[in-house]
Each structure stands twice: as structure tokens, then as C-alpha cells.
Amino acid sequence: MTVAINRYVNWPDWPEGRTAVIAEVGINHGGDEDLAWEMIKSAHLNGADFVKLQSFVTEEFFHPSLSYFDSTKSMELSVDSQRDLFRKAKSEGIKLITTPFDFTSVDMVREFDLPAYKIASMDNDNVPLMRYIAEEKKPVMVSTGMAHMEEIQKVVDVFTEAGNEKLVLLHCVSDYPTKPVDVNLSMMQLYMETFNCPTGLSDHSLGIASALAAVSLGATVIEKHFTLDRNMKGPDHKASLEPGELEAMVKAIR
């Protein structure tokens, strides 16, 4: 039996009566605050409802002995830089949100009263962090990459126990870029039927075809990585939309 879920949510600061589009700047700025601001402004001007960063203090989740510690640290925005970006975004009417990877980052962004949070696939089994964010009682999107259905049920349970009814499960394939044959959009319907909550797509495939198909299947949220130029250096640029592509996707969705 198909469960009827209202694909459009009625939450403060969210678009009314349509799919929300998130442009994820993420770490494409490479730790450069000025570049991050240019990306944030461009994503906003090209139609994104929300623009998203990734907030982290590298020392809080990677040990300095790890081979990728230094490269991750180089892409970290300082707390002061992030505060500057959130202040500027708020003053210009840009809905800037983030994926916090640690408790310090959650505490830092709390002062900006964000309209939503995102939890990355790597943390969808991090119960203490999920609970800490869920208790904010804000809309939270959780990516399900690499998670089994039993693990996703635990995510739902965390939000239920926290009294947070604003959970959106984002179907996600943790492959950069995701091949079209692997996108498997039917998972969104399975999530709706199984967990009785809004669903969407965190899309790592190239282009916009998968995102548009997801919208036709009832996606509440579409999230795509965003860059100014796919030829820029960094791990996520190749699977990102450029400004003109984001604008085309937004127009097609709406």
C-alpha cells in the first residue's frame, strides 16, 4: 500500500508549495572565505532556495596522524570566517545553512537561527550528534548513503525520541559521480512508505536529469553540489553544477 505523504512542507523559511532546492557549496571553496562568499552569492542569484556549507573543526573528528588530516584541514573555514559568511548572508536575504560535523560547529551556528540543518551520510549513524541537532527542533535533512534500512530506522527513532517531526530523508548514493544506472530513485518511495516522512534526493550524478526525475516522483528536497567552475581544484567540483546549470535546473523544477 502506498502511503500518502505531503511532499511540500509548511515550515518557516521554506518555499511554499514546491520542491526546495539546495545548492551545496560544501568545501568547494577550499578554505577561502572570499571564494566561499562568491559561490554563496552566485548560488542564490541562480535560484537556490538554500545554500549550504560544511562546518567542521578537523581536530574534533580526524586524528592528526591520518593521511588525509592535512588536506581536510586546508579546506576548513575558521569559526570567524563562517560567522562572517552567515552574517553577510542573513543581511542579504540569503538562506545559508550547513552540515555540522561536530558539536562545536552546531553551537557556533545556533546564534544564526538557521532554517534547517543537514546531516551527512558519514554521520547518519552518529547518534549523539544526530540527537544534539534533532533537539534544536529545526528541519533536518539526513542523507542515507551507505545505510541499511535498519540503520535508517534508528535515524527515525532518534528524531521521534527528540520530539522533532521535521525530518527529511535524502536518498543518496555515495559515489562521485553516481552513474545513471545506480541512481535508484525508487528508494524515495520506499522511504515514504516505510518511515512516513518527506523524502528527497542528495544527487551526485552528473547533469540535472536525475534531479528532475526525482521531483516528478515526489521529492521534497533536491540537493546538488555547486561550483563556479568544474575545472577548479578540489574533491567535489567534478560532480557539481555550474551557475548556468543550477539556473536551468531551478527553472525546470518550478
Disulfide bonds with the S-S distance in Angstrom:
none
